[in-house]
Every structure is written in C-alpha cells, then in structure tokens.
Amino acid sequence: MARDRDSEPVAVARFPYRHLAEMALGILEDEGIPGIVVGDDVGGQYPGVFGRVLLVVPAAFADRARQVLDEMRRDAEDAEGDGDNADGDGPDGDGAGWSGAS
C-alpha cells in the first residue's frame, strides 16, 4: 500500500530543549497544524546532551508550519531588540532558541 506523501512526517524545526519544542507545537496546534515532538532526552534527565529535539509535522502542513515558526522567530527577535527580552534567553544562537530543520 503506497503512503500518501502529504502525510509523510517532515521535521520543520530543531530545539535544544523539549519544553521549547512543546511550546512551539502548542502554537502550531492553535493554528490547526498537527505535529509531534521527537527527541531523545532520556526522559528529561539529560536535555540537550543527546542531540536536538525535532518538531515534526505532516508534509501537507510543513510550509505553513515553517511560516508560523518564522513569525515566532521574528517576533522574538523584535522583542529582544526592544529590550523586552532582558535576560537574553532567545533565538540568537546562544543555545536557548530554535533553528529550522530541513
């Protein structure tokens, strides 16, 4: 039986920690985009040690998911530039943010 390409799983973003991926997934779900978080963090005991956590959606939703995530990233960068993100805990390459996945 052939699988429908639109239902194939596609990784749309990588996160260093599961809780960041879960928050992003919640935003995608609010937009009607289904997905799952995939990562081996040994049940939360060693987050970030065994690689990044992936946010995966069906291929049919991948473009819209990336668009929503890009909007999130831009909003976070704007807030950081406004001083709203005083602790520096944002998507600026310091390991606390996210990155696209292909």
C-alpha positions as CSV (number, residue, x, y, z in Angstrom):
1,M,0.0,0.0,0.0
2,A,1.5,3.3,-1.1
3,R,1.7,6.1,1.5
4,D,0.3,9.5,0.8
5,R,3.2,12.0,0.5
6,D,1.1,14.7,2.3
7,S,1.1,12.6,5.4
8,E,4.8,11.8,5.5
9,P,6.5,13.3,8.6
10,V,8.7,16.4,8.0
11,A,11.0,18.0,10.6
12,V,10.3,21.7,10.5
13,A,12.5,22.9,13.4
14,R,15.1,21.8,15.9
15,F,15.3,22.9,19.5
16,P,17.9,22.4,22.2
17,Y,15.3,21.5,24.8
18,R,12.0,19.6,24.8
19,H,10.0,22.4,26.6
20,L,10.8,24.9,23.8
21,A,9.6,22.4,21.2
22,E,6.5,21.7,23.1
23,M,5.6,25.4,23.4
24,A,6.2,25.8,19.6
25,L,4.0,22.8,19.0
26,G,1.2,24.3,21.1
27,I,1.3,27.4,18.9
28,L,1.2,25.3,15.7
29,E,-1.7,23.4,17.1
30,D,-3.5,26.7,17.8
31,E,-3.1,27.4,14.1
32,G,-4.7,24.0,13.2
33,I,-1.3,22.4,12.4
34,P,-0.9,18.9,13.9
35,G,2.6,17.7,14.9
36,I,4.7,15.8,17.4
37,V,7.9,16.5,19.3
38,V,10.7,13.9,18.7
39,G,13.9,13.7,20.7
40,D,16.0,11.5,23.0
41,D,16.5,13.4,26.2
42,V,16.3,10.2,28.4
43,G,13.0,11.2,29.9
44,G,14.2,14.7,30.6
45,Q,17.2,13.6,32.6
46,Y,19.8,14.8,30.1
47,P,18.2,17.6,28.0
48,G,20.4,18.7,25.1
49,V,23.0,16.0,25.7
50,F,21.9,13.5,23.1
51,G,21.1,16.0,20.3
52,R,18.4,18.3,19.4
53,V,14.7,17.9,19.8
54,L,12.7,17.9,16.5
55,L,9.3,19.4,15.8
56,V,7.7,17.2,13.1
57,V,4.5,17.8,11.1
58,P,2.8,16.1,8.2
59,A,4.3,17.2,4.8
60,A,1.0,18.8,3.9
61,F,1.4,21.3,6.8
62,A,5.1,21.8,6.5
63,D,5.1,25.1,4.6
64,R,2.5,26.7,6.9
65,A,4.3,25.4,10.0
66,R,7.6,27.0,8.8
67,Q,5.8,30.2,8.2
68,V,4.3,30.3,11.7
69,L,7.6,29.4,13.2
70,D,9.3,32.2,11.2
71,E,6.8,34.6,12.5
72,M,7.5,33.5,16.1
73,R,11.2,33.9,15.5
74,R,10.8,37.4,14.1
75,D,8.5,38.4,17.0
76,A,11.1,37.1,19.5
77,E,13.9,39.0,17.7
78,D,11.8,42.1,17.7
79,A,11.1,41.8,21.4
80,E,14.8,41.2,22.1
81,G,15.7,44.4,20.2
82,D,13.1,46.3,22.2
83,G,14.7,45.3,25.5
84,D,11.6,43.2,26.3
85,N,13.9,40.1,26.5
86,A,16.3,41.4,29.1
87,D,17.6,38.0,30.1
88,G,18.8,37.3,26.6
89,D,17.1,33.9,26.6
90,G,16.0,34.0,22.9
91,P,16.7,32.5,19.5
92,D,20.0,34.2,19.0
93,G,22.3,31.3,18.7
94,D,23.1,31.0,22.4
95,G,21.5,27.6,22.5
96,A,18.2,28.8,24.0
97,G,16.4,29.3,20.8
98,W,15.4,27.3,17.8
99,S,16.5,26.7,14.3
100,G,14.9,25.5,11.1
101,A,15.2,21.9,10.1
102,S,15.3,20.5,6.6
